[in-house]
Amino acid sequence: MFSFLQIKIYRRKFIAYTIFTLFMGLILSILTSLVLLQQWLENAQNQAADAFSRVESMLQNDSDRIEAYLQRVYSNNGLVTDVRFFLANSAEGYLTARLQNSRYDQPLASFPEDVKAFLGNGQEDILQVSLHTEERGNVLRFASNGATSFLFNLPNTDDIFRETIQRGFVIRKQLLDEKQISRQLGEFRFLVSSDVLFKDVQNYRWIETGVVSTAGDVYLLNTGDGAKQELFRRVASNERSKGFMQLGKLDRVFYVTHSSNAYDYQMVSIVDMSVLIQQKSGMLLIVFFIFLAAMVSFLLLIGYNLREDAGFLQRIIYSIQRVKSANFTPVSPTRYRKNEYGMIARELDDMTLQLNQHIRTEYLLKLKQQETEMKALQNQINPHFLYNTLEIIRSFALAGRAVDTAEAVATLGSLYREIVKNEDIILLGSELDLLGKYLKIMEFKYPDRFYYQINVDQALLSLPTVKFWMQPLAENFFVHGFHSDEEFNLLVVNGSEYADSYVLDIVDNGNSISEDRLADIRRNLSIVGDFAEESIGLRNVYTRLRFFYGESFTMQIENNVEAGVKITLTIVKEA
């Protein structure tokens, strides 16, 4: 496998390729890992933004519920009266005031029962509702089991009213005098539970989320580490909403913060890079092994190519020695690589064959070309065809069709002028022009009964070819397949370029060929030597094109499914 290392130039190449491969593999693996890390961090940002959006939506929903409830209170005089009884009163005073103002013929509205039914019954997010004066407050607390407890005449400085993010968010609403809106009687305070708000915020193993209030209180989701609380405070105090923070020489975190416009808190999400890499180490190892396998495969491919090149170098030296000794005997075939060494080795091997065949090939090509031109003038463009064409021109002239007469004469003259030119090799586009002139004359001969189309890709027009081989194929249609009594006789020439070949199709809608006759025609095409006079058309065309394009050229003749015959010519690009 690595025998080429004995040659100095290949040894240096292999070392250079190895260094380049290792360097590029390292760079690409690092870039891929960075892209993956960037993607994971973007996912973390999206998750943090989604969690913040859900919490804000829940807070806004609670605020809307509270506002709707206050509208309910102000629209009910009984509730307003009961709220005023509840404000700054003891339990006995509240009950006494309710009894004194009760009437047997009217139901008595109860603010505690109503607020429980509207905000507390079956709800878990609002923990307590308190009603305050400037100094004291009364409290309704809702338990998770549906029970309600009351606390009366607590000072506003009591610990139960202390606002901390661990307990939740306090939504404050003024209690206004219904008779004088500008007068404030007291204040409602609604406590929304942090546990309920953040219970649906998912914590991933490599993403930690917490909430920091403006006072510096920290609520951590699923953790209570004091050291982490300080980290969340540091991140919240940072002016940037996202970025990296260095905790130590090796510890590094990525953070994202979202600040609420309506409430005094920030939601902070932190990604510990070391934990993230540990969690995603499996994916990173897969990336590493993929690049490692790619580098090893690339080096093995390089070694294989260098070994092949060394073998071709030895073959080149052997071919030169054969030429020097005038040894033109064929060598054993080999598979040539598509590079400089392969091209040189192939050309040197072909040179020995070409020198042996060049004289014979050139002689046969010239001979066939001369024979074709003579027989084409005698057989294909025969006096009968010329006579009929002149009769058409004469009829045009007698009928006073000067334009048609001039066009027919010009077409016939142009056709014969191209035929007698001393050119053996022309472009396929020129050959198509000759065919077009011939078919134009046939249109004059069969007006409104014959039509033709030529659809050939631009790439085929510049191909070199032998002269005057398309008309014999077209004339077969007029001799064997044309229906002079029918109104629609069609001949179509299609040409297409493919990856490794050019394909020409000559299709008509005339008579089909019997299976026996079709088998004879196909068999006669492959017979080497002289051929009968009646098969001059197809055999002459096939022989000339095969001499010109080589053994890779093929010509297939088959019947169409509906009607007529299809002749397919395939020219391999290497020819």
C-alpha positions in Angstrom: 0.0 0.0 0.0 2.7 2.5 1.0 5.4 1.3 -1.4 5.4 4.8 -3.1 7.2 6.1 0.0 10.4 4.8 -1.5 10.1 7.6 -4.1 11.2 10.9 -2.7 8.7 13.1 -4.4 5.8 11.0 -3.3 7.1 10.7 0.2 7.2 14.5 0.5 3.7 14.7 -1.0 2.3 12.2 1.5 3.9 14.1 4.5 2.5 17.4 3.2 -1.0 15.9 2.8 -0.9 14.4 6.2 0.0 17.7 7.9 -2.7 19.5 5.9 -5.3 16.9 6.6 -4.6 16.9 10.4 -4.7 20.7 10.4 -7.9 21.0 8.4 -9.6 18.2 10.4 -8.7 20.0 13.7 -10.0 23.3 12.4 -13.2 21.8 11.1 -13.9 19.8 14.2 -13.4 22.9 16.4 -15.6 25.0 14.1 -18.3 22.3 14.2 -18.1 22.1 18.0 -18.5 25.8 18.2 -21.5 25.8 15.9 -23.1 23.1 18.1 -22.4 25.1 21.2 -23.8 28.2 19.7 -26.9 26.2 18.7 -27.3 24.8 22.2 -26.9 28.3 23.7 -29.5 29.7 21.3 -31.9 26.9 22.4 -31.2 28.0 26.0 -32.1 31.6 25.1 -35.3 30.5 23.4 -36.3 28.4 26.4 -35.6 31.3 28.8 -37.6 33.7 26.7 -40.5 31.3 26.5 -40.5 30.8 30.3 -40.4 34.5 30.9 -43.3 35.0 28.5 -45.4 32.4 30.2 -44.8 33.9 33.7 -45.6 37.4 32.4 -48.8 36.1 30.8 -49.9 34.5 34.1 -49.2 37.6 36.1 -51.1 39.7 33.5 -54.0 37.2 33.7 -54.0 37.5 37.5 -54.0 41.3 37.3 -56.9 41.2 34.8 -58.8 38.9 37.1 -58.2 41.2 40.1 -59.3 44.2 38.1 -62.4 42.5 37.0 -63.2 41.6 40.6 -62.8 45.2 41.7 -65.2 46.2 39.0 -67.6 43.7 40.4 -67.1 45.1 43.9 -67.8 48.7 42.8 -70.8 47.7 40.8 -72.5 46.1 43.9 -73.4 48.5 46.7 -73.7 45.6 49.2 -70.2 44.4 48.5 -68.9 48.0 48.8 -70.6 48.4 52.2 -69.2 45.0 53.4 -65.7 46.0 52.2 -65.9 49.2 54.3 -67.1 47.1 57.3 -64.1 44.8 56.8 -61.6 47.7 56.5 -59.7 48.5 59.7 -62.0 46.6 61.9 -61.6 43.8 64.4 -63.4 40.5 63.9 -66.1 41.4 66.5 -66.4 44.9 65.0 -66.8 43.5 61.5 -69.5 41.0 62.6 -71.3 43.6 64.7 -71.4 46.1 61.8 -72.8 43.5 59.5 -75.5 42.6 62.0 -76.5 46.1 62.6 -77.0 46.8 58.9 -78.6 43.6 58.0 -82.3 43.4 56.9 -84.5 40.4 56.9 -85.9 41.1 53.5 -82.5 41.5 51.7 -79.6 39.0 51.4 -76.4 40.2 53.1 -73.4 40.5 50.8 -70.1 39.1 52.3 -66.8 40.5 50.9 -64.7 37.5 52.3 -67.1 34.9 50.8 -67.3 36.8 47.5 -63.5 37.2 47.1 -63.0 33.6 48.0 -65.6 32.5 45.4 -64.2 34.8 42.7 -60.4 34.6 43.3 -59.7 31.9 45.9 -62.1 29.0 45.3 -60.2 26.4 43.2 -57.4 28.8 42.4 -53.8 28.2 43.6 -52.0 31.2 42.4 -53.5 33.9 44.7 -52.5 33.0 48.3 -54.0 35.9 50.3 -55.9 39.1 50.0 -55.4 41.9 52.5 -57.2 45.2 53.0 -55.2 48.1 54.5 -55.4 51.5 56.0 -52.3 53.6 56.4 -51.4 51.7 59.6 -53.1 48.3 59.8 -54.6 45.6 57.7 -57.0 42.7 57.7 -56.0 39.4 55.9 -57.9 36.6 54.1 -55.6 33.6 53.5 -56.5 30.8 51.0 -55.2 27.3 51.7 -54.6 24.7 49.0 -57.3 22.5 50.4 -59.9 25.3 50.0 -60.0 26.5 53.6 -59.9 30.2 54.4 -58.4 31.9 57.5 -58.7 35.5 58.7 -56.3 37.8 60.5 -57.5 41.2 61.8 -55.8 44.4 62.9 -52.3 43.5 62.0 -49.8 46.3 61.7 -48.6 47.0 58.2 -45.1 46.2 59.5 -46.0 42.7 60.3 -43.9 40.0 58.7 -46.9 38.6 56.9 -47.0 41.7 54.8 -43.3 41.6 54.0 -42.9 41.6 50.2 -40.3 39.0 49.1 -39.9 37.1 45.9 -39.8 33.8 47.8 -43.5 34.3 48.7 -44.7 35.9 45.5 -45.8 39.1 43.8 -48.0 41.7 45.5 -50.5 43.4 43.2 -51.8 46.6 44.9 -55.1 48.3 44.1 -56.7 51.4 45.7 -60.0 51.2 47.6 -61.8 54.4 46.5 -64.8 56.1 48.0 -67.7 55.3 45.6 -69.2 58.7 46.3 -66.0 60.6 45.9 -63.6 58.9 43.5 -60.7 61.1 44.3 -60.8 60.0 47.9 -58.8 56.8 48.8 -60.2 54.8 51.7 -57.6 52.1 51.8 -55.6 49.6 49.7 -56.1 46.1 48.5 -53.0 43.8 48.4 -53.2 40.6 46.4 -50.4 38.1 46.9 -49.6 35.9 43.9 -47.6 32.7 44.7 -44.1 32.4 43.2 -44.3 28.6 43.6 -47.4 28.5 41.4 -46.0 31.0 38.9 -42.7 29.2 38.3 -43.7 25.5 38.8 -44.1 25.1 35.0 -40.7 26.6 34.2 -38.6 23.6 33.3 -35.1 23.3 34.6 -32.8 21.4 32.3 -29.7 19.8 33.7 -27.5 22.4 32.1 -29.8 25.4 32.5 -30.5 26.9 35.9 -33.3 29.5 36.2 -34.0 32.0 39.0 -35.9 35.2 39.7 -34.3 38.3 41.2 -36.3 41.1 42.6 -35.1 44.7 42.6 -34.5 44.4 46.4 -32.0 41.6 45.7 -34.2 38.7 46.8 -33.6 35.5 44.8 -36.0 32.7 44.0 -34.3 29.7 42.6 -36.2 27.0 40.8 -35.6 23.5 42.2 -32.5 24.6 44.2 -31.7 26.6 47.2 -27.9 26.9 47.0 -26.8 30.1 48.7 -23.7 30.4 46.6 -25.8 30.3 43.5 -28.1 33.0 44.9 -25.1 35.3 44.9 -24.3 34.4 41.3 -27.8 35.2 40.2 -27.5 38.6 42.0 -24.3 39.3 40.1 -25.9 38.5 36.8 -29.0 40.5 37.5 -26.9 43.6 38.3 -25.1 43.3 35.0 -26.2 45.9 32.4 -26.1 43.4 29.5 -29.1 41.2 29.0 -27.0 38.2 27.9 -23.3 37.2 27.7 -20.6 35.2 29.3 -19.3 35.6 32.9 -16.0 34.3 34.2 -16.3 32.7 37.7 -12.8 31.4 38.0 -9.8 30.4 35.9 -11.8 27.5 34.3 -15.4 28.1 35.3 -17.4 30.1 32.8 -21.2 30.6 32.5 -23.5 32.0 29.8 -26.5 34.0 31.1 -29.7 35.5 29.7 -31.9 38.0 31.6 -35.4 39.2 31.0 -36.7 42.3 32.9 -40.4 42.8 33.6 -41.8 46.1 32.7 -44.9 45.8 34.9 -43.3 44.0 37.9 -40.1 44.5 39.9 -38.2 41.4 39.0 -35.8 39.9 36.5 -35.8 36.3 35.3 -32.3 35.0 35.0 -31.2 31.8 33.1 -27.6 30.6 33.5 -25.8 27.9 31.5 -22.8 26.4 33.2 -20.5 25.8 30.2 -18.6 22.9 31.9 -21.8 21.2 32.8 -23.1 21.8 29.3 -20.0 20.2 27.7 -20.2 17.3 30.1 -23.9 16.7 29.2 -23.2 17.0 25.5 -19.9 15.1 25.6 -21.4 12.2 23.7 -22.4 14.4 20.8 -19.0 16.1 20.7 -17.2 12.7 20.8 -19.3 11.6 17.8 -18.3 14.7 15.9 -14.6 14.1 16.8 -14.8 10.4 15.6 -16.5 11.4 12.4 -13.8 13.9 11.6 -11.1 11.3 12.7 -12.6 8.7 10.4 -12.8 11.3 7.6 -9.1 12.2 8.0 -8.0 8.5 8.1 -10.1 7.8 5.0 -8.7 10.8 3.2 -5.2 9.8 4.0 -5.9 6.2 2.8 -7.3 7.6 -0.4 -4.2 9.8 -0.8 -2.0 6.8 -0.3 -4.0 4.8 -2.9 -3.8 7.7 -5.4 -0.1 8.1 -4.9 0.5 4.4 -5.3 -1.5 4.5 -8.6 0.5 7.5 -9.8 3.7 5.7 -9.0 2.5 2.7 -11.0 1.6 5.0 -14.0 5.0 6.6 -13.8 6.6 3.1 -14.2 4.2 2.5 -17.1 5.2 5.8 -18.7 8.8 4.8 -18.5 8.1 1.4 -20.0 6.1 3.0 -22.9 8.9 5.4 -23.7 11.3 2.5 -23.9 9.0 0.6 -26.3 8.7 3.6 -28.6 12.5 4.0 -28.5 12.9 0.4 -29.6 10.1 0.8 -32.3 8.0 -1.8 -30.5 4.4 -1.0 -31.5 2.8 -4.3 -30.4 -0.4 -3.8 -28.3 0.1 -3.7 -24.5 -2.2 -5.2 -21.9 -5.2 -2.8 -21.2 -5.3 -0.9 -17.9 -7.6 1.5 -16.1 -6.3 5.0 -16.5 -6.8 7.6 -13.8 -8.1 11.0 -14.8 -5.0 13.0 -13.9 -1.8 14.1 -15.5 0.1 10.8 -15.1 -3.0 8.9 -16.3 -3.3 11.1 -19.4 0.4 10.8 -20.3 0.3 7.0 -19.8 -2.9 6.6 -21.8 -1.6 8.9 -24.6 1.7 7.0 -24.8 -0.1 3.6 -24.9 -2.5 4.9 -27.5 0.3 6.4 -29.5 1.7 2.9 -30.3 -1.8 1.8 -31.6 -2.4 5.1 -33.4 0.9 4.9 -35.3 0.0 1.4 -36.4 -3.6 2.3 -37.4 -3.3 5.9 -38.6 -2.3 5.2 -42.2 -4.9 2.5 -42.6 -7.7 4.6 -40.9 -6.9 7.7 -42.9 -6.8 5.7 -46.2 -10.1 4.0 -45.5 -11.8 7.2 -44.5 -10.7 9.0 -47.6 -11.7 6.1 -49.8 -15.1 5.8 -48.2 -15.6 9.6 -48.4 -14.9 9.6 -52.1 -17.1 6.6 -52.7 -19.9 8.1 -50.7 -19.8 11.4 -52.6 -19.8 9.6 -56.0 -22.7 7.2 -55.0 -24.6 10.0 -53.3 -24.6 12.0 -56.5 -25.5 8.9 -58.5 -28.0 7.3 -56.1 -29.2 9.6 -53.4 -29.4 12.9 -55.4 -30.4 11.1 -58.6 -31.6 12.5 -61.9 -35.1 11.5 -61.0 -35.1 13.7 -57.9 -33.5 16.5 -59.8 -36.1 16.1 -62.6 -39.0 16.2 -60.1 -37.6 19.3 -58.4 -37.2 21.1 -61.7 -40.8 20.1 -62.6 -42.0 21.6 -59.3 -40.1 24.9 -60.2 -41.6 24.9 -63.7 -45.1 24.5 -62.3 -44.5 27.4 -59.9 -43.3 29.6 -62.7 -46.3 28.7 -64.9 -48.6 29.6 -62.0 -46.9 32.9 -61.5 -45.6 32.0 -58.1 -42.5 34.1 -58.4 -41.6 33.9 -54.7 -41.9 30.2 -54.5 -40.0 29.7 -57.7 -37.2 31.9 -56.5 -37.0 30.1 -53.2 -37.0 26.6 -54.8 -34.3 27.6 -57.2 -32.2 29.1 -54.4 -32.6 26.0 -52.2 -31.7 23.6 -54.9 -28.7 25.6 -56.0 -27.5 26.0 -52.4 -27.9 22.2 -51.8 -25.8 21.3 -54.9 -23.2 24.0 -54.1 -22.7 22.5 -50.7 -22.6 18.9 -52.1 -19.8 19.6 -54.6 -17.6 21.5 -52.1 -14.3 19.7 -51.5 -14.8 19.2 -47.8 -14.7 15.8 -46.0 -15.2 17.0 -42.5 -17.8 19.6 -41.5 -19.7 20.7 -38.4 -22.9 18.9 -37.4 -24.7 22.3 -37.7 -23.7 22.5 -41.4 -24.8 18.9 -42.0 -28.2 19.9 -40.5 -28.4 22.8 -42.9 -27.8 20.4 -45.8 -30.6 18.2 -44.5 -32.9 21.3 -44.1 -32.3 22.3 -47.7 -33.2 18.8 -48.9 -36.3 18.7 -46.7 -37.3 22.1 -47.9 -37.3 20.8 -51.5 -39.4 17.9 -50.4 -41.9 20.4 -48.9 -42.1 22.0 -52.3 -42.7 18.6 -53.9 -45.4 17.6 -51.4 -47.1 20.9 -50.4 -49.5 20.6 -47.4 -48.7 16.9 -47.0 -45.2 16.8 -45.6 -43.8 18.6 -42.5 -40.5 18.4 -40.7 -39.0 19.6 -37.4 -35.3 19.9 -36.4 -34.8 20.2 -32.6 -31.1 19.9 -31.8 -29.3 21.2 -28.7 -26.8 24.0 -29.2 -24.0 21.9 -27.9 -24.3 19.5 -30.8 -24.0 22.1 -33.6 -20.3 22.5 -33.1 -19.5 18.7 -33.3 -17.3 17.7 -36.2 -18.7 15.0 -38.5 -18.4 13.5 -42.0 -20.2 15.2 -44.8 -23.6 14.2 -46.3 -24.9 11.4 -44.1 -28.2 12.7 -42.9 -30.0 13.0 -46.3 -29.7 9.2 -47.1 -31.4 8.5 -43.7 -34.2 11.0 -44.5 -34.6 9.7 -48.0 -35.4 6.2 -46.7 -38.5 7.8 -45.3 -39.6 9.1 -48.7 -38.7 5.8 -50.5 -40.2 3.3 -48.0 -42.4 5.1 -45.5 -44.0 8.1 -47.2 -47.8 8.1 -47.8 -48.4 10.5 -50.7 -52.1 10.2 -50.4 -52.2 11.2 -46.7 -52.2 14.8 -45.5 -49.8 14.5 -42.6 -46.4 13.0 -43.2 -43.9 14.0 -40.5 -40.1 13.7 -40.1 -38.5 14.9 -36.8 -34.8 15.2 -36.0 -34.0 15.5 -32.2 -30.6 16.0 -30.7 -29.7 16.0 -27.0 -26.6 16.3 -24.9 -26.1 13.9 -21.9 -23.4 13.5 -19.3 -21.2 11.2 -21.4 -22.7 11.2 -24.9 -24.6 13.0 -27.6 -27.8 11.4 -29.0 -29.5 12.1 -32.4 -33.0 10.7 -33.2 -34.5 10.7 -36.7 -38.2 9.8 -36.3 -41.0 9.5 -38.9 -44.7 8.5 -38.9 -44.6 6.4 -42.1 -44.6 2.7 -42.6 -43.1 0.4 -40.0 -40.6 -2.3 -40.9 -41.4 -6.0 -40.5 -39.6 -7.8 -37.8 -37.8 -10.1 -40.2 -36.6 -7.2 -42.4 -35.6 -5.2 -39.3 -33.5 -8.1 -38.1 -31.8 -8.3 -41.5 -31.0 -4.6 -41.5 -29.5 -4.8 -38.0 -27.4 -7.8 -38.9 -26.2 -6.2 -42.2 -24.9 -3.2 -40.3 -22.4 -5.3 -38.3 -21.1 -7.3 -41.3 -17.5 -6.3 -42.3 -16.7 -6.1 -46.0 -18.6 -5.2 -49.2 -22.3 -4.9 -49.1 -25.2 -5.1 -51.6 -26.1 -2.1 -53.7 -29.7 -1.9 -52.3 -28.3 -1.4 -48.7 -26.1 1.5 -49.7 -28.0 4.0 -47.6 -27.9 2.7 -44.0 -24.7 0.7 -44.4 -22.8 3.6 -46.0 -23.9 6.0 -43.3 -23.1 3.5 -40.5 -19.7 2.6 -41.9 -18.6 6.2 -42.4 -19.7 7.3 -39.0 -18.1 4.3 -37.3 -14.8 5.0 -39.0 -15.0 8.6 -38.0 -16.2 8.3 -34.3 -14.7 4.9 -33.5 -16.1 1.7 -32.1 -18.0 3.5 -29.4 -20.4 4.9 -32.0 -23.8 3.1 -32.2 -26.8 3.3 -34.6 -30.1 1.6 -33.6 -33.1 1.1 -35.8 -36.5 0.3 -34.4 -40.2 0.7 -35.1 -42.2 3.4 -33.2 -45.1 2.2 -31.0 -47.7 4.1 -33.0 -46.2 4.2 -36.6 -43.1 4.8 -38.5 -39.4 4.2 -37.8 -36.9 5.6 -35.3 -33.1 5.8 -36.0 -31.0 6.6 -32.9 -27.3 7.5 -33.2 -25.2 7.7 -30.1 -21.8 9.5 -30.1 -19.8 9.0 -27.0 -18.1 12.2 -25.8 -14.7 10.6 -25.5 -14.8 9.9 -29.2 
